[in-house]
Amino acid sequence: MQTNGFKNRVIMITGAASGFGKLLAGQLADLGARLILGDLNQVALTEVAAALQAKGADVLALPCDVTCETDVRTLVEAGVSRFGQLDIGVNNAGISSAMKSFLDTEENDLDINFAVNAKGVFFGMKYQIRQMLKQGGGCVLNVSSMAGLGGAPRLAAYCASKHAVIGLTKTAAIEFARKNIRVNAICPFYSLTPMVVDGLAGEGPEFLQLLASGAPMKRLGQPEEIVSAMLMLCSPDNSYMTGQAIAIDGGLSAS
């Protein structure tokens, strides 16, 4: 993979203030990409953008609630106004709700998971792809989960929303394949991001170790390992892959 293929590419990342989004933004900035960053957490987003700009990166950062179609459209349009194009869209913003029994899952759990994880991805794709059609091509990467490829006990709402991400990914990939637009999804196993570590803190200190034991590699993913795969999927050199939901899971899906 020629990582310098990202130089001067215009790349939009949602959920850029923490986790995979923050790490990906930093690596792409080092590779010379121009960045459009959005996140609901405006304070943290401003800090990320300032740190990248201090290193010389060209960054536009705007608060963005991905459950609001207008916010997502504004982020895309502002980025295109600033940079003149959009080469890659990474729909990374996502949430997970507290673990609970399927039978204890409530309508609100479904609503918030689908609003952020599914609708947020849909809105991003909708406006990213519209712009890519105008300019003759592009690449979209959506962040799903291993919970989007199989069952996830005690995470019914999250699991359903991440399955929806894969359905959206495959549908758009087929629809726009002849338009030089690639659409893929990444499906990480539990990784040591703040969302996982903080979100599961209430389950007890041994719970992360229990999760890790389920993967053949007997450990959870490091965020850097997931972001390396994200870079591969977004690379301009990866020009014949579309419609894929790629498991990054320490061997879990092979067992």
C-alpha positions as a Markdown table, in Angstrom:
| # | Residue | x | y | z |
|---|---|---|---|---|
| 1 | Met | 0.0 | 0.0 | 0.0 |
| 2 | Gln | 1.3 | 3.4 | -1.0 |
| 3 | Thr | 0.4 | 5.4 | 2.1 |
| 4 | Asn | 1.5 | 8.6 | 0.4 |
| 5 | Gly | -1.6 | 8.2 | -1.7 |
| 6 | Phe | -3.4 | 10.2 | 1.0 |
| 7 | Lys | -1.4 | 13.3 | 0.4 |
| 8 | Asn | -3.7 | 16.2 | -0.4 |
| 9 | Arg | -6.8 | 14.0 | -0.3 |
| 10 | Val | -9.8 | 15.6 | 1.3 |
| 11 | Ile | -11.2 | 13.2 | 4.0 |
| 12 | Met | -14.3 | 13.7 | 6.2 |
| 13 | Ile | -14.4 | 11.9 | 9.5 |
| 14 | Thr | -17.4 | 11.9 | 11.9 |
| 15 | Gly | -16.8 | 11.0 | 15.6 |
| 16 | Ala | -13.4 | 12.6 | 15.2 |
| 17 | Ala | -12.9 | 13.8 | 18.8 |
| 18 | Ser | -12.0 | 10.4 | 20.3 |
| 19 | Gly | -11.4 | 6.7 | 19.7 |
| 20 | Phe | -10.8 | 5.5 | 16.2 |
| 21 | Gly | -11.8 | 8.9 | 14.6 |
| 22 | Lys | -9.2 | 10.9 | 16.6 |
| 23 | Leu | -6.5 | 8.4 | 15.9 |
| 24 | Leu | -7.3 | 8.1 | 12.2 |
| 25 | Ala | -7.4 | 11.9 | 11.9 |
| 26 | Gly | -3.9 | 12.1 | 13.4 |
| 27 | Gln | -2.5 | 9.5 | 11.1 |
| 28 | Leu | -4.0 | 11.0 | 8.0 |
| 29 | Ala | -2.8 | 14.4 | 8.9 |
| 30 | Asp | 0.8 | 13.0 | 9.2 |
| 31 | Leu | 0.3 | 11.6 | 5.6 |
| 32 | Gly | -0.7 | 15.0 | 4.3 |
| 33 | Ala | -4.4 | 14.7 | 4.0 |
| 34 | Arg | -6.8 | 17.6 | 4.3 |
| 35 | Leu | -9.4 | 16.9 | 6.9 |
| 36 | Ile | -13.1 | 17.7 | 7.5 |
| 37 | Leu | -13.8 | 16.7 | 11.1 |
| 38 | Gly | -17.1 | 16.5 | 12.9 |
| 39 | Asp | -18.2 | 15.5 | 16.4 |
| 40 | Leu | -20.9 | 16.2 | 18.9 |
| 41 | Asn | -18.4 | 17.0 | 21.6 |
| 42 | Gln | -17.3 | 20.5 | 20.4 |
| 43 | Val | -14.8 | 21.0 | 23.2 |
| 44 | Ala | -12.9 | 17.8 | 22.5 |
| 45 | Leu | -13.2 | 18.3 | 18.7 |
| 46 | Thr | -11.6 | 21.8 | 19.0 |
| 47 | Glu | -8.7 | 20.4 | 21.0 |
| 48 | Val | -8.1 | 17.7 | 18.3 |
| 49 | Ala | -8.2 | 20.2 | 15.5 |
| 50 | Ala | -5.9 | 22.6 | 17.3 |
| 51 | Ala | -3.3 | 19.8 | 17.9 |
| 52 | Leu | -3.4 | 18.8 | 14.2 |
| 53 | Gln | -3.2 | 22.4 | 13.0 |
| 54 | Ala | -0.2 | 23.0 | 15.3 |
| 55 | Lys | 1.6 | 20.2 | 13.3 |
| 56 | Gly | 0.7 | 21.9 | 10.0 |
| 57 | Ala | -2.4 | 20.0 | 9.0 |
| 58 | Asp | -5.1 | 21.7 | 7.0 |
| 59 | Val | -8.3 | 21.0 | 9.1 |
| 60 | Leu | -11.9 | 22.2 | 9.1 |
| 61 | Ala | -13.7 | 21.1 | 12.3 |
| 62 | Leu | -17.4 | 21.7 | 12.9 |
| 63 | Pro | -19.7 | 20.4 | 15.6 |
| 64 | Cys | -21.9 | 17.8 | 14.1 |
| 65 | Asp | -24.8 | 15.7 | 15.6 |
| 66 | Val | -25.0 | 12.8 | 13.1 |
| 67 | Thr | -28.6 | 12.2 | 14.1 |
| 68 | Cys | -29.5 | 15.5 | 12.5 |
| 69 | Glu | -29.5 | 15.4 | 8.7 |
| 70 | Thr | -29.0 | 19.2 | 8.5 |
| 71 | Asp | -25.8 | 19.0 | 10.6 |
| 72 | Val | -24.3 | 16.3 | 8.4 |
| 73 | Arg | -25.2 | 18.1 | 5.2 |
| 74 | Thr | -23.7 | 21.3 | 6.5 |
| 75 | Leu | -20.5 | 19.4 | 7.4 |
| 76 | Val | -20.1 | 18.0 | 3.9 |
| 77 | Glu | -21.1 | 21.3 | 2.2 |
| 78 | Ala | -18.7 | 23.3 | 4.4 |
| 79 | Gly | -15.9 | 20.9 | 3.7 |
| 80 | Val | -16.4 | 21.1 | -0.1 |
| 81 | Ser | -16.7 | 24.8 | 0.0 |
| 82 | Arg | -13.3 | 25.0 | 1.9 |
| 83 | Phe | -11.4 | 22.3 | -0.1 |
| 84 | Gly | -13.3 | 22.0 | -3.4 |
| 85 | Gln | -13.8 | 18.3 | -3.2 |
| 86 | Leu | -14.4 | 15.2 | -1.0 |
| 87 | Asp | -12.3 | 12.1 | -1.8 |
| 88 | Ile | -13.0 | 9.9 | 1.3 |
| 89 | Gly | -15.9 | 9.8 | 3.8 |
| 90 | Val | -15.4 | 7.9 | 7.1 |
| 91 | Asn | -18.7 | 7.5 | 9.0 |
| 92 | Asn | -17.2 | 6.6 | 12.3 |
| 93 | Ala | -19.5 | 8.2 | 14.9 |
| 94 | Gly | -21.3 | 5.7 | 17.0 |
| 95 | Ile | -22.6 | 4.8 | 20.4 |
| 96 | Ser | -23.4 | 1.7 | 22.5 |
| 97 | Ser | -26.0 | 1.4 | 25.2 |
| 98 | Ala | -25.7 | -0.4 | 28.5 |
| 99 | Met | -25.7 | -4.1 | 28.4 |
| 100 | Lys | -29.2 | -5.6 | 29.3 |
| 101 | Ser | -31.3 | -8.6 | 28.5 |
| 102 | Phe | -33.1 | -8.7 | 25.2 |
| 103 | Leu | -36.4 | -8.7 | 27.1 |
| 104 | Asp | -35.3 | -5.6 | 29.1 |
| 105 | Thr | -34.4 | -3.6 | 26.0 |
| 106 | Glu | -36.7 | -0.6 | 25.6 |
| 107 | Glu | -37.9 | 1.5 | 22.7 |
| 108 | Asn | -35.5 | 4.3 | 23.7 |
| 109 | Asp | -32.5 | 1.9 | 23.4 |
| 110 | Leu | -33.6 | 1.1 | 19.8 |
| 111 | Asp | -34.2 | 4.7 | 19.0 |
| 112 | Ile | -30.8 | 6.1 | 20.1 |
| 113 | Asn | -28.8 | 3.3 | 18.7 |
| 114 | Phe | -30.5 | 3.5 | 15.3 |
| 115 | Ala | -30.4 | 7.3 | 15.3 |
| 116 | Val | -26.7 | 7.5 | 15.8 |
| 117 | Asn | -25.3 | 4.2 | 14.4 |
| 118 | Ala | -27.7 | 3.7 | 11.4 |
| 119 | Lys | -29.2 | 7.0 | 10.5 |
| 120 | Gly | -26.0 | 8.8 | 11.2 |
| 121 | Val | -24.2 | 6.6 | 8.7 |
| 122 | Phe | -27.0 | 6.9 | 6.2 |
| 123 | Phe | -26.9 | 10.7 | 6.3 |
| 124 | Gly | -23.1 | 10.7 | 5.9 |
| 125 | Met | -23.3 | 8.4 | 2.9 |
| 126 | Lys | -26.1 | 10.4 | 1.3 |
| 127 | Tyr | -24.3 | 13.7 | 1.1 |
| 128 | Gln | -20.8 | 12.2 | 0.7 |
| 129 | Ile | -21.9 | 10.2 | -2.3 |
| 130 | Arg | -23.8 | 13.1 | -3.8 |
| 131 | Gln | -20.6 | 15.0 | -3.9 |
| 132 | Met | -18.6 | 12.1 | -5.2 |
| 133 | Leu | -21.0 | 11.6 | -8.1 |
| 134 | Lys | -20.4 | 15.2 | -9.1 |
| 135 | Gln | -16.6 | 14.8 | -9.1 |
| 136 | Gly | -16.4 | 11.4 | -10.7 |
| 137 | Gly | -15.7 | 9.0 | -7.8 |
| 138 | Gly | -14.6 | 8.6 | -4.2 |
| 139 | Cys | -14.5 | 6.2 | -1.3 |
| 140 | Val | -16.7 | 5.7 | 1.8 |
| 141 | Leu | -15.8 | 3.7 | 4.9 |
| 142 | Asn | -18.5 | 2.9 | 7.5 |
| 143 | Val | -17.7 | 1.7 | 11.0 |
| 144 | Ser | -19.9 | -1.3 | 11.9 |
| 145 | Ser | -18.8 | -4.0 | 14.4 |
| 146 | Met | -18.5 | -7.7 | 14.9 |
| 147 | Ala | -22.0 | -7.2 | 16.3 |
| 148 | Gly | -23.0 | -6.3 | 12.8 |
| 149 | Leu | -21.9 | -9.7 | 11.5 |
| 150 | Gly | -23.4 | -11.9 | 14.2 |
| 151 | Gly | -25.3 | -11.9 | 17.4 |
| 152 | Ala | -24.4 | -9.9 | 20.5 |
| 153 | Pro | -26.0 | -11.1 | 23.7 |
| 154 | Arg | -27.3 | -8.3 | 25.9 |
| 155 | Leu | -26.7 | -5.7 | 23.2 |
| 156 | Ala | -29.8 | -6.2 | 21.0 |
| 157 | Ala | -30.3 | -2.6 | 20.0 |
| 158 | Tyr | -26.6 | -2.0 | 19.3 |
| 159 | Cys | -26.4 | -5.3 | 17.3 |
| 160 | Ala | -29.4 | -4.5 | 15.2 |
| 161 | Ser | -28.1 | -1.0 | 14.4 |
| 162 | Lys | -24.7 | -2.3 | 13.3 |
| 163 | His | -26.3 | -4.9 | 11.1 |
| 164 | Ala | -28.1 | -2.0 | 9.5 |
| 165 | Val | -24.8 | -0.3 | 8.8 |
| 166 | Ile | -23.7 | -3.4 | 6.8 |
| 167 | Gly | -27.0 | -3.4 | 4.9 |
| 168 | Leu | -26.5 | 0.2 | 3.9 |
| 169 | Thr | -22.9 | -0.4 | 3.0 |
| 170 | Lys | -23.7 | -3.3 | 0.6 |
| 171 | Thr | -26.7 | -1.5 | -0.9 |
| 172 | Ala | -24.7 | 1.6 | -1.7 |
| 173 | Ala | -21.7 | -0.3 | -3.0 |
| 174 | Ile | -23.9 | -2.1 | -5.6 |
| 175 | Glu | -25.8 | 1.0 | -6.6 |
| 176 | Phe | -22.7 | 3.2 | -7.2 |
| 177 | Ala | -20.1 | 0.6 | -8.2 |
| 178 | Arg | -20.2 | 1.8 | -11.8 |
| 179 | Lys | -19.8 | 5.4 | -10.7 |
| 180 | Asn | -16.2 | 4.8 | -9.4 |
| 181 | Ile | -17.4 | 5.0 | -5.8 |
| 182 | Arg | -16.3 | 2.3 | -3.4 |
| 183 | Val | -18.2 | 1.7 | -0.1 |
| 184 | Asn | -16.9 | -0.7 | 2.5 |
| 185 | Ala | -17.4 | -1.3 | 6.3 |
| 186 | Ile | -15.1 | -2.3 | 9.0 |
| 187 | Cys | -16.2 | -4.6 | 11.8 |
| 188 | Pro | -14.0 | -4.5 | 14.8 |
| 189 | Phe | -14.2 | -6.8 | 17.8 |
| 190 | Tyr | -14.0 | -5.1 | 21.2 |
| 191 | Ser | -11.1 | -2.7 | 21.1 |
| 192 | Leu | -9.6 | -0.6 | 23.9 |
| 193 | Thr | -11.2 | 2.7 | 23.0 |
| 194 | Pro | -12.8 | 5.0 | 25.6 |
| 195 | Met | -16.3 | 3.8 | 24.4 |
| 196 | Val | -15.5 | 0.2 | 25.3 |
| 197 | Val | -13.3 | 0.7 | 28.4 |
| 198 | Asp | -15.6 | 3.4 | 30.0 |
| 199 | Gly | -18.8 | 1.9 | 28.7 |
| 200 | Leu | -18.1 | -1.5 | 30.2 |
| 201 | Ala | -16.6 | -0.3 | 33.5 |
| 202 | Gly | -19.7 | -1.1 | 35.3 |
| 203 | Glu | -19.4 | -4.8 | 34.4 |
| 204 | Gly | -16.5 | -5.2 | 36.7 |
| 205 | Pro | -12.7 | -5.4 | 36.2 |
| 206 | Glu | -12.6 | -9.0 | 35.0 |
| 207 | Phe | -15.2 | -8.4 | 32.2 |
| 208 | Leu | -12.7 | -7.1 | 29.6 |
| 209 | Gln | -10.5 | -10.2 | 30.2 |
| 210 | Leu | -13.6 | -12.4 | 29.8 |
| 211 | Leu | -14.3 | -10.7 | 26.5 |
| 212 | Ala | -10.7 | -11.1 | 25.4 |
| 213 | Ser | -10.8 | -14.8 | 26.1 |
| 214 | Gly | -13.5 | -15.2 | 23.4 |
| 215 | Ala | -11.0 | -14.3 | 20.6 |
| 216 | Pro | -8.4 | -16.9 | 19.5 |
| 217 | Met | -5.6 | -14.3 | 20.0 |
| 218 | Lys | -6.9 | -14.0 | 23.7 |
| 219 | Arg | -6.7 | -10.2 | 23.7 |
| 220 | Leu | -8.8 | -7.2 | 22.7 |
| 221 | Gly | -7.8 | -5.0 | 19.8 |
| 222 | Gln | -5.6 | -2.0 | 20.1 |
| 223 | Pro | -7.1 | 1.1 | 18.5 |
| 224 | Glu | -4.0 | 1.4 | 16.3 |
| 225 | Glu | -4.6 | -2.0 | 14.8 |
| 226 | Ile | -8.1 | -1.1 | 13.8 |
| 227 | Val | -7.0 | 2.2 | 12.3 |
| 228 | Ser | -4.3 | 0.5 | 10.3 |
| 229 | Ala | -7.1 | -1.6 | 8.7 |
| 230 | Met | -9.2 | 1.6 | 8.1 |
| 231 | Leu | -6.2 | 3.1 | 6.2 |
| 232 | Met | -6.0 | 0.0 | 4.0 |
| 233 | Leu | -9.7 | 0.1 | 3.2 |
| 234 | Cys | -9.6 | 3.8 | 2.4 |
| 235 | Ser | -6.3 | 3.7 | 0.4 |
| 236 | Pro | -6.6 | 4.8 | -3.3 |
| 237 | Asp | -4.5 | 1.7 | -4.1 |
| 238 | Asn | -7.3 | -0.6 | -2.8 |
| 239 | Ser | -9.3 | 0.2 | -5.9 |
| 240 | Tyr | -11.1 | -3.1 | -6.5 |
| 241 | Met | -12.7 | -3.7 | -3.1 |
| 242 | Thr | -16.3 | -2.6 | -2.5 |
| 243 | Gly | -19.3 | -3.8 | -0.7 |
| 244 | Gln | -17.2 | -5.6 | 2.0 |
| 245 | Ala | -17.7 | -5.9 | 5.7 |
| 246 | Ile | -14.2 | -6.7 | 7.0 |
| 247 | Ala | -13.8 | -8.4 | 10.4 |
| 248 | Ile | -10.9 | -7.2 | 12.5 |
| 249 | Asp | -11.4 | -9.6 | 15.4 |
| 250 | Gly | -8.3 | -11.5 | 16.6 |
| 251 | Gly | -9.6 | -14.6 | 14.8 |
| 252 | Leu | -13.0 | -14.7 | 16.4 |
| 253 | Ser | -14.9 | -15.1 | 13.1 |
| 254 | Ala | -12.6 | -18.0 | 12.1 |
| 255 | Ser | -13.5 | -20.1 | 15.1 |
